[in-house]
Amino acid sequence: MTTDLPEASRAAEQAAYAAGTHLLASRSRLAEVMVTHKRPGDVVGEIVREALALIREVVHKHFPEHGFLGDDSASHTLDGRPLWVVEPINGSANYLRGYPQYAVSLALVLEGEPQVGVVYDPCRNEFFGAIRGRGAVLNGALIRCAAPHATLDALAATVFPRPTSPRMSSYMAELGRVLRGFGGVRRSGSAALEMAYLAAGRIDAFWEHDMGAWAAAAGILLLRESGALVESRDGEPLLLGGSLLACTPGVHDSFVELLATH
């Protein structure tokens, strides 16, 4: 089975826009939580399911035979068939509170490798997209990761593990070392946007633990196509692992050393 990747990219943008528009329009429903006696998380869950349904509907108009892997999937196995890896809201805690840093993330994966990826920021109407072997773009304009410069002038970004994560202690030590070794560290709460920002040259390095394939797939492709480096930190394939780092080639050695130091 062959897949027209430019058509898949167009389908991904259409699907992401439909979902992102729905997210913005549905924010008003969170104000009704006290009236309806629903928990905020339940309302966000409803909105996520609706956004995912919109994404499926758009994609299946173009590719009715393709499958989906998402946050609500019972299986996280990436098999050989064309598979869409979707996160309707990356940064759901931000979305819940009205903090404008969240995104729709979706990628087409073939034989375990992302071929098409889109990260859409509906708050800023920014489309980050990539097709394997054809570069990465932001709203249609080609993007590249930042040029080399000294680590102390560089910006890193991260997403905190959950408070109950067994990695929290070692992560806090990593965070301290990066804070001392970089010019600054940012934490927005959306891994998909941080990876897109690295691809666009807005930051220079990123790392996270406890990440799933649905959050990382589109970002991994954006990073590779922009010239950035992305690596698994737990020995697993990138889409099956739970820990990764990404950075510009210019800060790679210093960044890896900071994270690896005990």
C-alpha positions in Angstrom: 0.0 0.0 0.0 1.4 3.4 -1.0 0.4 6.7 0.5 0.5 10.0 -1.3 2.5 12.0 1.3 1.6 15.5 0.0 -2.0 14.6 0.2 -1.5 13.2 3.7 0.1 16.5 4.7 -2.9 18.4 3.4 -5.3 16.0 5.2 -3.3 16.5 8.4 -3.5 20.3 8.2 -7.2 20.2 7.5 -7.8 17.8 10.4 -5.6 19.8 12.8 -7.4 23.0 11.8 -10.8 21.4 12.4 -9.8 20.2 15.8 -8.0 23.4 16.8 -11.1 25.5 15.8 -13.2 23.2 17.9 -10.9 23.6 20.9 -11.2 27.4 20.7 -14.9 27.3 20.3 -15.4 24.8 23.1 -13.4 26.8 25.7 -16.7 28.6 26.7 -18.1 25.2 27.9 -15.6 25.2 30.7 -17.4 28.3 32.2 -20.5 26.2 32.5 -18.9 23.6 34.8 -20.3 25.0 38.0 -23.8 25.2 36.5 -23.8 21.6 35.1 -22.0 20.2 38.2 -19.5 18.5 35.9 -15.8 18.2 36.8 -13.6 20.4 34.6 -11.5 17.3 33.6 -14.7 15.5 32.4 -15.6 18.4 30.2 -12.0 18.5 28.7 -12.3 14.8 28.1 -15.5 15.3 26.2 -13.9 18.0 24.1 -10.9 15.8 23.4 -13.1 13.0 22.2 -15.0 15.4 19.9 -11.8 16.8 18.5 -10.5 13.3 17.8 -13.7 12.4 16.0 -13.2 15.5 13.8 -9.7 14.4 13.0 -10.8 10.9 12.1 -13.6 12.2 9.9 -11.2 14.5 7.9 -8.5 11.9 7.6 -10.9 9.1 6.6 -12.3 11.2 3.7 -8.8 11.0 2.2 -7.6 7.7 3.5 -10.5 5.4 4.7 -8.2 2.4 5.1 -5.8 4.1 7.6 -5.8 3.3 11.3 -5.4 5.5 14.4 -3.4 5.4 17.6 -4.3 8.0 20.2 -4.4 8.7 23.8 -7.6 6.6 24.2 -6.2 3.6 22.3 -6.0 0.3 24.1 -2.9 -0.7 22.2 0.3 1.4 21.8 1.9 -1.0 19.3 3.0 0.6 16.0 2.4 -2.0 13.4 3.1 -2.1 9.7 -0.1 -0.5 8.4 -0.5 3.3 7.8 -1.2 4.7 11.3 -2.1 8.2 12.4 -0.7 9.1 15.8 -2.9 11.8 17.3 -3.1 14.0 20.4 -6.1 16.3 20.1 -4.8 18.5 23.0 -1.2 18.5 23.9 -1.1 20.7 27.0 -4.5 19.9 28.3 -3.8 21.4 31.8 -3.1 24.7 30.0 -6.2 24.4 28.0 -8.3 23.8 31.1 -7.0 27.0 32.7 -7.1 29.2 29.6 -3.3 29.4 29.4 -2.7 29.8 25.7 0.0 27.2 25.2 -1.5 24.0 23.8 -1.6 22.3 20.4 -3.1 19.7 18.2 -0.5 17.1 17.2 -0.8 14.4 14.6 1.5 12.4 12.5 1.3 9.6 9.8 3.5 6.7 10.7 4.6 4.1 8.2 6.6 1.0 9.2 7.4 2.7 12.5 8.7 6.0 11.1 6.8 9.3 11.0 6.3 10.4 7.4 4.1 13.4 7.8 3.6 15.6 10.9 1.7 18.6 11.9 1.6 20.6 15.2 -1.1 23.3 15.1 -1.3 26.1 17.7 -4.8 27.4 17.4 -4.2 30.3 19.8 -1.6 31.8 17.4 -2.8 30.1 14.2 0.6 28.6 13.6 1.0 25.5 11.5 4.3 23.6 12.0 4.5 20.8 9.4 6.9 18.4 7.8 7.1 15.7 5.2 9.9 13.2 5.5 12.8 14.2 3.2 11.1 17.5 2.2 11.9 19.8 5.1 9.9 21.5 7.8 7.7 24.6 7.5 5.9 27.1 9.6 2.8 28.5 7.9 4.3 27.4 4.6 7.8 29.0 5.1 10.8 26.7 5.4 12.3 26.6 8.9 15.6 25.4 10.3 16.9 24.9 13.8 19.1 27.6 15.3 22.7 28.1 14.2 25.5 27.0 16.6 26.3 29.2 19.5 27.7 28.9 23.0 25.6 26.9 25.5 25.5 29.8 28.0 23.8 31.9 25.3 21.3 29.1 24.4 17.8 28.4 25.6 16.6 25.0 26.7 13.0 23.8 27.3 11.5 20.9 29.2 8.2 19.5 30.4 8.1 18.3 34.0 7.3 14.7 34.9 4.2 14.0 36.8 4.7 14.7 40.6 4.4 11.0 41.3 6.9 9.9 38.6 9.7 7.7 39.9 12.0 9.8 37.7 11.3 13.0 39.6 14.3 13.0 41.8 16.8 12.4 39.0 14.9 14.8 36.8 15.3 17.6 39.3 19.0 17.0 39.4 19.1 17.3 35.6 17.1 20.5 35.7 19.5 22.0 38.1 22.5 21.2 35.9 20.8 22.6 32.8 19.8 25.7 34.6 23.4 26.3 35.5 24.7 25.3 32.0 22.3 27.2 29.7 21.4 30.8 29.3 17.8 30.0 30.3 15.3 27.2 30.6 11.6 27.5 29.6 8.7 25.3 30.6 5.4 25.9 28.8 3.5 22.7 29.5 3.2 21.5 25.8 5.9 19.1 24.6 4.6 19.3 21.0 5.0 23.1 20.9 8.5 22.9 22.5 9.6 20.5 19.9 8.1 22.7 17.1 9.9 25.7 18.6 13.2 23.9 18.5 12.6 23.1 14.9 11.8 26.7 14.2 15.0 28.0 15.9 13.2 29.6 18.9 15.0 27.4 21.4 18.1 25.2 21.3 17.4 22.1 23.3 14.6 20.1 24.8 14.2 17.0 27.0 11.4 15.1 28.6 10.6 11.9 30.5 7.4 9.9 30.5 6.5 10.9 26.9 4.2 8.8 24.7 4.3 8.3 21.0 1.2 10.3 20.4 2.9 13.4 21.9 6.2 12.9 20.2 5.6 11.6 16.7 5.0 14.9 14.8 7.7 16.7 16.8 10.3 14.0 16.0 9.7 14.5 12.3 9.8 18.3 12.6 13.1 18.1 14.4 14.7 15.8 11.9 13.5 17.8 8.9 14.8 21.1 10.5 18.3 19.8 11.0 18.0 19.2 14.8 19.1 16.1 16.5 16.7 13.9 18.5 17.6 10.8 20.5 16.0 8.2 22.8 17.5 8.2 26.3 16.2 4.8 27.5 17.4 2.6 24.7 14.0 2.1 23.1 13.0 3.2 19.6 11.9 6.9 19.7 8.2 6.2 19.2 8.2 3.4 21.8 10.4 4.9 24.5 9.5 7.2 27.3 12.5 9.6 27.4 14.1 11.7 24.8 16.4 14.7 24.2 16.6 17.0 21.2 18.9 19.9 20.4 20.7 21.8 17.7 24.0 20.2 16.5 25.9 23.1 18.0 24.9 22.3 21.7 24.7 18.6 21.4 27.8 17.4 23.2 27.4 19.9 26.1 23.7 19.1 26.5 24.2 15.4 26.6 27.0 15.8 29.1 24.8 17.9 31.4 22.0 15.4 31.3 24.3 12.4 31.8 26.4 13.8 34.7 25.6 12.2 38.0 
